[in-house]
Amino acid sequence: VNQRYDPEVQSLGGFLGNNVLMRCNVPSFVRDHVTVTSWLQEPSFNIYPSTMS
């Protein structure tokens, strides 16, 4: 099935120097097929998930 979707980034806010929680809202019909591996801050700065729990 070919269907367009747009993931949405939910901004929860934060302060400089603190940790933030970033969430990507992916539609349920593609959620099982999508894995978020990083966030791209323009033009080429990648933010990767933390290995800390």
Secondary structure, DSSP 4 states (H G I P E B T S, - for coil): -------EEEP----TTS----EEE--TTTGGG-----EEETTTEEE---S--
